[in-house]
Structure formats: structure tokens, C-alpha cells
């Protein structure tokens, strides 16, 4: 059984929640907002992954295994891509986990 928590919000925020085009109580509306945000993040991370897969012609795992940053002399562009790609992969994993937790 899930424990209940009390959440205080300003009257202005409560009015915005009431105006959402989502049916249900405050808990349901907040859950819908969280899910929408997680899906937005997942979309952004997935786009980064897809673009970098296309740019390098391989997956992030292959990119690391082949040590592409070293092959390309640790250029700023490749290092920057590697960091961004790593963050995207981590973001995909953590966001998927959060979506699963939210639906339980």
C-alpha cells in the first residue's frame, strides 16, 4: 500500500492544475504532468542518441569500444559529442526507469 503525503501548493498553482485538460484529482493530474515531462526528456535524449549514431555510424557502446575519441586525437568536437552522448544514454535509462516507477 502506498503511503499518502500532503503537498501544499499556492492558490495560483492549484488554479492552473484545475485548468489542465486532464480529468481526475490532483494526484492524477500531477502524475500526468510528470509522465509528459519524462516523455519529453526521453524524446530529447533519444534524438541526441539517434543523431550521434548517424554522425558516427555506430552505437555509443561501439564508439567507446573503438576508442573513437583517441582515434580522432581527442578533438573538442569528439570529446563534446562523447560527453553529450553519454549523458543521453544515461538519461534514456534513468528516464525509462522513472516512467516505469510512475506507472506502478
VEXKE-731804 format. One record per residue (C-alpha): residue number from 1; residue in three letters; chain; x, y, z. Coordinates in Angstrom, 2 decimals. Layout:
BEGIN
{node NUM, "ALA", "A", {X, Y, Z}}
...
! end
This chain:
BEGIN
{node 1, "UNK", "A", {0.00, 0.00, 0.00}}
{node 2, "UNK", "A", {1.27, 3.44, -0.92}}
{node 3, "UNK", "A", {1.57, 5.99, 1.87}}
{node 4, "UNK", "A", {-0.15, 9.32, 1.49}}
{node 5, "UNK", "A", {1.73, 12.59, 1.58}}
{node 6, "UNK", "A", {0.37, 16.08, 1.89}}
{node 7, "UNK", "A", {1.55, 18.57, -0.66}}
{node 8, "UNK", "A", {0.98, 22.28, -0.24}}
{node 9, "UNK", "A", {0.70, 24.42, -3.35}}
{node 10, "UNK", "A", {-0.18, 28.06, -3.80}}
{node 11, "UNK", "A", {-3.69, 29.02, -4.85}}
{node 12, "UNK", "A", {-2.31, 30.13, -8.21}}
{node 13, "UNK", "A", {-0.76, 26.71, -8.87}}
{node 14, "UNK", "A", {-3.95, 24.99, -7.72}}
{node 15, "UNK", "A", {-5.90, 27.06, -10.26}}
{node 16, "UNK", "A", {-3.51, 26.05, -13.02}}
{node 17, "UNK", "A", {-3.90, 22.40, -12.03}}
{node 18, "UNK", "A", {-7.68, 22.79, -12.08}}
{node 19, "UNK", "A", {-7.48, 24.24, -15.61}}
{node 20, "UNK", "A", {-5.46, 21.36, -17.03}}
{node 21, "UNK", "A", {-7.27, 19.42, -19.75}}
{node 22, "UNK", "A", {-6.73, 16.25, -17.70}}
{node 23, "UNK", "A", {-9.57, 14.56, -15.86}}
{node 24, "UNK", "A", {-9.11, 13.40, -12.30}}
{node 25, "UNK", "A", {-7.91, 14.53, -8.94}}
{node 26, "UNK", "A", {-4.72, 16.44, -8.16}}
{node 27, "UNK", "A", {-2.71, 13.22, -7.84}}
{node 28, "UNK", "A", {-3.81, 12.08, -11.30}}
{node 29, "UNK", "A", {-3.04, 15.49, -12.82}}
{node 30, "UNK", "A", {0.43, 15.62, -11.26}}
{node 31, "UNK", "A", {1.11, 12.09, -12.47}}
{node 32, "UNK", "A", {0.10, 13.14, -16.00}}
{node 33, "UNK", "A", {2.40, 16.17, -15.83}}
{node 34, "UNK", "A", {5.30, 14.03, -14.62}}
{node 35, "UNK", "A", {4.70, 11.47, -17.34}}
{node 36, "UNK", "A", {4.61, 14.20, -20.00}}
{node 37, "UNK", "A", {7.88, 15.66, -18.71}}
{node 38, "UNK", "A", {9.57, 12.26, -18.60}}
{node 39, "UNK", "A", {8.41, 11.52, -22.15}}
{node 40, "UNK", "A", {9.71, 14.93, -23.32}}
{node 41, "UNK", "A", {13.11, 14.17, -21.77}}
{node 42, "UNK", "A", {13.13, 10.68, -23.26}}
{node 43, "UNK", "A", {12.40, 12.15, -26.68}}
{node 44, "UNK", "A", {15.24, 14.68, -26.34}}
{node 45, "UNK", "A", {17.74, 12.04, -25.17}}
{node 46, "UNK", "A", {16.65, 9.64, -27.92}}
{node 47, "UNK", "A", {17.07, 12.34, -30.56}}
{node 48, "UNK", "A", {20.62, 13.01, -29.34}}
{node 49, "UNK", "A", {21.39, 9.28, -29.45}}
{node 50, "UNK", "A", {19.96, 8.95, -32.97}}
{node 51, "UNK", "A", {21.81, 11.97, -34.32}}
{node 52, "UNK", "A", {25.13, 10.83, -32.90}}
{node 53, "UNK", "A", {24.57, 7.26, -34.15}}
{node 54, "UNK", "A", {24.05, 8.73, -37.61}}
{node 55, "UNK", "A", {27.07, 11.04, -37.31}}
{node 56, "UNK", "A", {29.50, 8.30, -36.28}}
{node 57, "UNK", "A", {27.77, 5.35, -37.93}}
{node 58, "UNK", "A", {27.78, 3.24, -34.77}}
{node 59, "UNK", "A", {26.22, 2.85, -31.34}}
{node 60, "UNK", "A", {27.59, 4.55, -28.25}}
{node 61, "UNK", "A", {28.89, 1.20, -27.00}}
{node 62, "UNK", "A", {30.84, 0.72, -30.25}}
{node 63, "UNK", "A", {32.01, 4.34, -30.12}}
{node 64, "UNK", "A", {33.54, 3.70, -26.70}}
{node 65, "UNK", "A", {34.87, 0.22, -27.53}}
{node 66, "UNK", "A", {36.62, 1.53, -30.63}}
{node 67, "UNK", "A", {38.01, 4.47, -28.63}}
{node 68, "UNK", "A", {36.87, 6.94, -31.25}}
{node 69, "UNK", "A", {37.92, 9.92, -29.11}}
{node 70, "UNK", "A", {41.51, 8.66, -29.11}}
{node 71, "UNK", "A", {41.36, 7.81, -32.83}}
{node 72, "UNK", "A", {40.33, 11.39, -33.53}}
{node 73, "UNK", "A", {43.06, 12.86, -31.35}}
{node 74, "UNK", "A", {40.73, 13.93, -28.56}}
{node 75, "UNK", "A", {39.35, 16.81, -30.60}}
{node 76, "UNK", "A", {36.97, 19.19, -28.87}}
{node 77, "UNK", "A", {34.10, 18.11, -31.14}}
{node 78, "UNK", "A", {34.53, 14.39, -30.50}}
{node 79, "UNK", "A", {35.06, 14.86, -26.76}}
{node 80, "UNK", "A", {31.99, 17.07, -26.58}}
{node 81, "UNK", "A", {29.94, 14.53, -28.56}}
{node 82, "UNK", "A", {31.15, 11.74, -26.27}}
{node 83, "UNK", "A", {30.03, 13.60, -23.15}}
{node 84, "UNK", "A", {26.69, 14.58, -24.69}}
{node 85, "UNK", "A", {26.12, 11.02, -25.92}}
{node 86, "UNK", "A", {26.98, 9.51, -22.54}}
{node 87, "UNK", "A", {24.54, 11.89, -20.85}}
{node 88, "UNK", "A", {21.86, 10.97, -23.38}}
{node 89, "UNK", "A", {22.32, 7.22, -22.84}}
{node 90, "UNK", "A", {22.24, 7.67, -19.05}}
{node 91, "UNK", "A", {19.22, 9.93, -19.42}}
{node 92, "UNK", "A", {17.37, 7.36, -21.51}}
{node 93, "UNK", "A", {18.00, 4.66, -18.91}}
{node 94, "UNK", "A", {17.06, 6.75, -15.87}}
{node 95, "UNK", "A", {14.01, 8.28, -17.54}}
{node 96, "UNK", "A", {12.70, 4.88, -18.63}}
{node 97, "UNK", "A", {13.15, 3.70, -15.04}}
{node 98, "UNK", "A", {11.22, 6.70, -13.73}}
{node 99, "UNK", "A", {8.39, 6.11, -16.19}}
{node 100, "UNK", "A", {8.11, 2.52, -15.01}}
{node 101, "UNK", "A", {8.15, 3.60, -11.36}}
{node 102, "UNK", "A", {5.49, 6.23, -12.06}}
{node 103, "UNK", "A", {3.17, 3.67, -13.67}}
{node 104, "UNK", "A", {3.44, 1.23, -10.75}}
! end
